[in-house]
Structure formats: C-alpha cells, structure tokens
Amino acid sequence: MSLSIQLYTVRKSLEEDLPGTIKRLAEIGFTQVEPYRFVAKAAELRAALAENGLTAPSGHAPLLQEDQDEILAAARDLGIGTVIDPHVPAERWKDLESIKETARQLNEAAKKASEYGLRVGYHNHWWEIEDLIEGRTPLEHLADHLDPEVVLELDTYWAAVGGQDPVELLGRLGDRVKFIHIKDGPVTREPSDQLPLGQGSIPVFEVIGAATALEAAVVELDDFRGDMFDAVEQSFGFVSAGKVQA
C-alpha cells in the first residue's frame, strides 16, 4: 500500500502555479498524486510529475459525462492506470433501477478503457451511503452490478458522514475497493470542517487496515480553514509516522 494525495486538495495553488505545487508536494514526501479533471492540463502536469519523480496511478475524471476517448487518452499519456468517476448526482441513488443504470454505464466505460489498457473506478460521496435500500447502502447495490474489472475508491470520510462505519463498510465491500480517500474531521457535510489526519474523529489507521486489497490510500481535504499546505504536511507526517509506505 502506498500513499497518494488528491490534487483537488491543493487546487488553489495548482491553478496559480502547477509546477511549483507539484514540487512542493514532492518536497513534503509524496511520490504519488491523484489528478482531477486532468485533460486540459495533461501536458503541463506530465512535465511536472516527471521533473519531480512523481507518478499518478489513479485520477478523477467525469467519464459518464464527457468524451471518454479524450479522457482515456490523456490518462494513458499521464501514466494513470485507473480512471475514477468522482460524481453521479444524488437523485440517481434513490432506487435500484437508477443504480443498475449507473452500473451499466460504468461497465461500458470499463470496456472502452480496456482498449487503452486502463481500468475504471467509482468514488462516492455521502449520498451513495445514507439512504438504505432493502437494508443496504446504494453503493453496495452498485457493487453487485459492476463487472469484476470495475473497482471502487471509497471515500471513507463521506461514508461516515452518510452514517456508516467506514471500517465495517470496507469489510462488506471487500476486494472491490482498490483505493480509499482518507480524511479527518468532525464528520459533517461542511467541507471546511475537515482537519489534518489524526485531529478528528476518524480512526485513520483502523480504516486503512480494513481495506484488504488496497493499492493506495489517498490523502484529501475538500477544504480547510487554515493553511492548506500545513494541513497536507501534518497529514503526511501523521500517516508516515504510522509506518505507511509513502
């Protein structure tokens, strides 16, 4: 298992100075990043990653909304092996037929991705977790209808916000989960409530340990009231002190 960082965390800095931001993440100690909406900035991002010895095993892109070939070509160029759709609207998680349709679309995207030598995944928020259908979370129903090659990236914080114990949910989802987002805070929907890892109520190491087929734990803060790079550095230090390979 390795440690990555979702670049959305440092999006403000990235927009102002992409090469400098990537360099700063490398100086903190990260060797992997998870880009988001990477098509438009693929060339600049590729150069910055190469300059600093970083890789991007996973990346977020709206596969179910935009040109898949363009996304997949950019991902392949960046060395992104797993392209993860990060958002299907909340109204599509209220009934089984809508969930099955989302699974069908992800399965079709995975078939196209295989032509590029890539894999497809899905990342949750709280709305795929909170409204139980027949006693199970919508995300678990999604997993039932995904082809075996489609993976999940469980955002463990949003799972907790949705009312589930992320450790237990990881146990139920099993080997389908290849990536997790690790974040901390008081478990509210307000992004700016989030805190550096180890300073909130999430049992970070227990969560990491529950992911039995984990390829990368991805540090993320959706927002923070203080200096974001301070929070990132504290999060890296906290996880690294727990002997998770960086």
N, C-alpha and C positions, 0 to 999 in steps of 0.2 A: 504494500500500500504506500502511495506517495501523497504528498501534499501539494495542492494547487491553489490558485486564487482566481475567483471570478472577476474579470476586469471591470464589470459593471460597478464594483465596489469603488474603484478609483476613476470613474467615468469623467468627473470634472477635470481632474488632472490630465487624463488621457486626451480630452478634447483640446486642451491648451498645449500639451507637449507630449506627444505619443512616445517618441524615442526616450525622452527623459524619464517618463513614468515607468516604462519597461526597465530601464537601467536601475531605477530606484528600487523596484520590486526585486530585481536580481541582487542588489546590494543587501537587502533585508535577508535574503537567503532562499527565496523561491527559485525553483528550477522549472516549474510548470505554471502555466496560466490557462484560464478558460475564457477565450474571447466571446464577445456577443456582437450580433449584427456586424459581422466581420467582412462582408463582401466589399463594401465601399473603401475600406481601409486595408485591404489584404496585402497590397504591395508594401506599404509602409510598415505594417505590423510584421510581415515576414522578415524584413530587413532588421527591424529592432530586435526580434527574437533571436535571429542568427548572431547579431552583434553581441548579445549578452548571454548566449549559450542556453536559452530557454526553449522549451517545447510546449506545444498546445495539444495534448491528447484528446481534449474534448472542447466543444464550442457550442454556443447557443445561436440558433437562427430560426426564423419563422417558417419552417418547412411547409406547414399546412396553409400558409397564406401567400407566399411569394414564389418566385421562379426557382424551382428545385434544382434544375441543372446549373444555374448560376451559383447558387449556394454551395452545391456539392463540388463544383469545380474549384471554387475558392477554398473550400475546406481541404480538398486534396492538395492544393498548392501550398497551404499553410501547414500541412502535416497533421491536420485534425482527423483523428480516426473515428470519432463518434460525434455526430451532429445531433444536438438535442433541441427539440422544440420546447420552448420555455413557457408557452401560454396558450391554453384553449379556454375561451371565456366561461365564466361561472354558469351561465344558463345551459351549457351543454353537458352538465354533470348532474342533472336532476332526474334523469330516467335512463333505464338500461338501453333503450334503442339509440339514444343520442351517444351514450358511451360506446356502444358497439360500432357506431359510425365513425367515431374518433379513432377507435382501434383499427378499423378498416383503412382509414386514411394513413395512419402511421405504418401499417403493414405495406401499403402501396408505396409509400415513401421509402421504406426499407428496401423494397425490391429495386427501386431506381438507384438507391445509394449503393447497393451491391455492385452495380455496373461500374461504379467509381472505386470499388474496393473499400467502401466505408460502411459504417453502422449507424443506425438511427436510435434515438432515445427520447424519453419524455421527462420533463421536470414539472413538479407540482407547486401549487400554492396551497392556501388553506381550503379553498372551495372544492377541491377534489377529495377532501378528507371529512368535512364536517357533517354533511347530510347523509346519513346511513341509508342504504337501500338494501332491503332484506337482511338487515343486521350487519352489513359490511360496507366499508368505505367505497366510494366510486372508483378510487384509484385501484383498489384490489379487483373490482369488476373489470376495469380496463386491462389489468394484467392477465386476466382469464382469457381475453380475446385477442391478445397480441401474439403474433408469430414468435417463435422461440428466439429469433435473432434480434428482436427489438428489446432494448434494455430500458431500465428506469434510472433516473437520477433523483433520489429522494431528498427534497429539501426538508431536513429534519426539524428545523425551527417552525416552518409553516405547518408541518404535520402536527406539532404540539399546539400551535395556535388553533388548528382545526379540531382539537380535542382528543387527539390520540397520543399515547405514549410512543415516541419515535422508536424506542428500543423494541417494544412489542410489535410495532408495525413492520419494522425491518425483519423481525423474525418471521412474520407471516408472508412477507413478500419474497424472502429468501434470496436465491442466487440471481433473480431478475435484476436486483439493484447492483449496478457496477460503479456508480458514483454517488456521493452524497454531498449536499451542501451543509456545512457546519457553521452555525452562527449561534449567538447567545443573546440573552436579554430577559426581560420580564414576561415574555410570551404574550405579546399583544399584537394587534394588527398594525399598530403605528410603526412604520419603518425607522423613524428617528429614535425610538426607544431602544433600539438594538445597541449592544455593548460588545467590547472586545471579548474574545473567548475566555472563559473562566471567571467572568464577572457577572454572569446572570444565573438563571435557574436551570439551564440545560446541562445534564450530566455528559459532557462532551466525550470523554474517553469511553464511557459505557456505550454511548451511541456509536462511536467508531468501532468498538469491539463487536457490536451486534450486526454489522454489515459483513456477512460471511464471504462474499465474492467481490470485495471492494478493490477497485483499481486505483481510485484517487478520492481523497477527501478534499473538498473544495471550500476554502475559506470565503465567506461572503458577508458583507454588511450592506443591506439595502440603503441604509442611511445611518448617520451618526451625528450627535450634537457637538462633538469635539473635532479635533484634527483627525481626519480620516487615516492619514499615514501613521499617526501614533497608534490608532486602533489596530491597524493592519500589523504593525510591528509587534504590538503586545500579543495579538492573536498568534502570530507566527512563533513568538517566544514561548507562549503557553503550550502550544501543541508540541513544539520541538523538545521542550523540557520533559514531555511525557514519552519521549523516545519514539515518536512517529517519524519515519524517514522523510526528510524534506527533499 
